[in-house]
Amino acid sequence: MPVSDYDSGSAEHPMLFIVGNSRSGTTMLGRILGSHSKVHTFGELHFFEQMVGVEDLRRDIVLPKGNAIRLVERLLTRARDGFFADFSPGKYRSDAEQLVDANPDRTSGALYWAFLSHETRLADKVIPCEQTPRYLFVADELLARFPGAYIINMVRDPRDVVLSQRAKWKRRFLGGGTIPLREAIRAWCNYHPWLVSRLWVSCVDQALSIKSDRFMSIRFEDLLEDPESELDAVCKFIGIDFDDRMLTVPQVGSSSGRDDPNKRGINKDRAAGWRKARMRPGLRLLVEWVCRDRMQRFGYGEFLHNGRFSIRSLPSIITLPAKLVLAFLANLRRFPHLLESVRRRFGPKG
């Protein structure tokens, strides 16, 4: 089925995706862009890979009406009640039925676009922005399916990514009160420095493989250092005017400090946190050993022992098999297409 202008966005009113490695500033950038008068930022919806398989998006399969209503209901629940809210069938059924009835094209892509447009209009804005980091691995499909889509990829020093991932489970106790205990446990199971580092490499390789003028990458550190210039470039990329309100966002979401919504602005101190935290040598050596080549490509230097493997990293390597098993078990229910998701992240690119 050809993609129509109706269900794909347009140059006048594009749709945005913010992607990248987890803990790379995707949520922060989403919050910044959501402060723009035209942009409505959703929380992480995890629509693709969790609710809908990538093959379903690619093939544009028409859903039975009941399935379509339930799918839109789940999207409405995540958008309005938060990602961790339990799905309560019937709570948003009336709104879901109206959306489905108004959109006879019941493919997953068309329903997703209809949902985004509807919620964006309710917010009195015109550009929907979704900031689910893992969409980086379905970027090619998104660009093909939605000709109005623009994708912004965030890249951050992997040493800071590893430290942030290590502390991610603590977010529940630092102002992320809506995070269930089971999710904090899952975050702990998912953390291993080699696994996080290897995923960072996969994210970089995936981003480098995408050849499109609707895809751009920016460094987290550059955004902190010169937010006005970086955000001006982002606005030009999207095709909207710069809005000063983007520079006064609340400082929340860090895994290393308590949320303070009353403190506003872009905190430059979050750059090079690994240096301020005096990252222990064994952990740093492991990260640099796995990521060295890509780090150099993005300007991340200051290597210990030229980024070579060190015996000091061996204790972390020994725990890897057990952590891989825990991570697999912790994600089985969350990812119906888990093996396909793993293949996309760690399989060959291109």
WOJO-V711597 format. One record per backbone hydrogen bond with DSSP energy under -0.5 kcal/mol. CO is the residue of the C=O (numbers start at 1). NH is the residue of the N-H. If there is no record, write none. Layout:
co=CO nh=NH
co=CO nh=NH
This chain:
co=5 nh=8
co=5 nh=9
co=8 nh=148
co=13 nh=10
co=15 nh=150
co=16 nh=130
co=17 nh=19
co=17 nh=152
co=19 nh=154
co=21 nh=24
co=25 nh=29
co=26 nh=30
co=27 nh=31
co=28 nh=32
co=29 nh=33
co=30 nh=34
co=31 nh=35
co=32 nh=35
co=33 nh=36
co=36 nh=39
co=38 nh=126
co=38 nh=127
co=39 nh=41
co=40 nh=42
co=40 nh=129
co=42 nh=131
co=46 nh=51
co=47 nh=51
co=47 nh=52
co=49 nh=337
co=52 nh=49
co=53 nh=57
co=54 nh=58
co=55 nh=59
co=56 nh=60
co=56 nh=61
co=61 nh=108
co=64 nh=68
co=65 nh=69
co=66 nh=70
co=67 nh=71
co=68 nh=72
co=69 nh=73
co=70 nh=74
co=71 nh=75
co=72 nh=76
co=73 nh=77
co=74 nh=78
co=75 nh=79
co=76 nh=80
co=77 nh=81
co=78 nh=82
co=82 nh=85
co=87 nh=89
co=88 nh=91
co=90 nh=93
co=92 nh=96
co=93 nh=97
co=94 nh=98
co=95 nh=99
co=96 nh=100
co=97 nh=101
co=98 nh=102
co=100 nh=103
co=104 nh=106
co=106 nh=63
co=107 nh=111
co=108 nh=112
co=109 nh=113
co=110 nh=114
co=111 nh=115
co=112 nh=116
co=113 nh=117
co=114 nh=118
co=115 nh=119
co=116 nh=120
co=117 nh=121
co=118 nh=122
co=119 nh=123
co=120 nh=125
co=121 nh=124
co=126 nh=128
co=127 nh=40
co=128 nh=16
co=129 nh=42
co=130 nh=18
co=131 nh=133
co=132 nh=135
co=133 nh=20
co=133 nh=136
co=134 nh=137
co=135 nh=138
co=136 nh=139
co=138 nh=142
co=139 nh=143
co=140 nh=144
co=141 nh=145
co=142 nh=146
co=145 nh=147
co=146 nh=149
co=148 nh=15
co=150 nh=17
co=151 nh=153
co=151 nh=216
co=152 nh=19
co=153 nh=218
co=154 nh=21
co=155 nh=220
co=157 nh=160
co=157 nh=161
co=158 nh=162
co=159 nh=163
co=160 nh=164
co=161 nh=165
co=162 nh=166
co=163 nh=167
co=165 nh=168
co=167 nh=170
co=168 nh=171
co=169 nh=172
co=170 nh=173
co=171 nh=174
co=171 nh=176
co=174 nh=259
co=175 nh=177
co=176 nh=179
co=178 nh=180
co=180 nh=183
co=180 nh=184
co=181 nh=185
co=182 nh=186
co=183 nh=187
co=184 nh=188
co=185 nh=189
co=186 nh=190
co=187 nh=191
co=188 nh=191
co=190 nh=192
co=192 nh=196
co=193 nh=197
co=194 nh=198
co=195 nh=199
co=196 nh=200
co=197 nh=201
co=198 nh=202
co=199 nh=203
co=200 nh=204
co=201 nh=205
co=202 nh=206
co=203 nh=207
co=204 nh=208
co=205 nh=209
co=206 nh=210
co=207 nh=210
co=209 nh=211
co=210 nh=212
co=212 nh=215
co=214 nh=151
co=216 nh=153
co=218 nh=155
co=219 nh=223
co=220 nh=224
co=221 nh=225
co=222 nh=226
co=226 nh=230
co=227 nh=231
co=228 nh=232
co=229 nh=233
co=230 nh=234
co=231 nh=235
co=232 nh=236
co=233 nh=237
co=234 nh=238
co=235 nh=239
co=235 nh=240
co=243 nh=246
co=244 nh=247
co=245 nh=248
co=249 nh=265
co=250 nh=252
co=251 nh=260
co=260 nh=251
co=260 nh=263
co=262 nh=264
co=263 nh=251
co=265 nh=267
co=266 nh=268
co=267 nh=270
co=268 nh=271
co=270 nh=273
co=272 nh=275
co=272 nh=276
co=273 nh=277
co=274 nh=279
co=275 nh=278
co=280 nh=283
co=280 nh=284
co=281 nh=285
co=282 nh=286
co=283 nh=287
co=284 nh=288
co=285 nh=289
co=286 nh=290
co=287 nh=291
co=288 nh=292
co=291 nh=295
co=292 nh=296
co=293 nh=297
co=294 nh=298
co=295 nh=300
co=296 nh=299
co=299 nh=301
co=304 nh=307
co=305 nh=308
co=310 nh=313
co=311 nh=314
co=313 nh=316
co=313 nh=317
co=314 nh=318
co=315 nh=319
co=317 nh=320
co=319 nh=323
co=320 nh=324
co=321 nh=325
co=322 nh=326
co=323 nh=327
co=324 nh=328
co=325 nh=329
co=326 nh=330
co=327 nh=331
co=328 nh=331
co=328 nh=332
co=329 nh=332
co=331 nh=335
co=334 nh=336
co=335 nh=338
co=337 nh=341
co=338 nh=342
co=339 nh=343
co=340 nh=344
co=341 nh=345
co=342 nh=346
co=343 nh=347
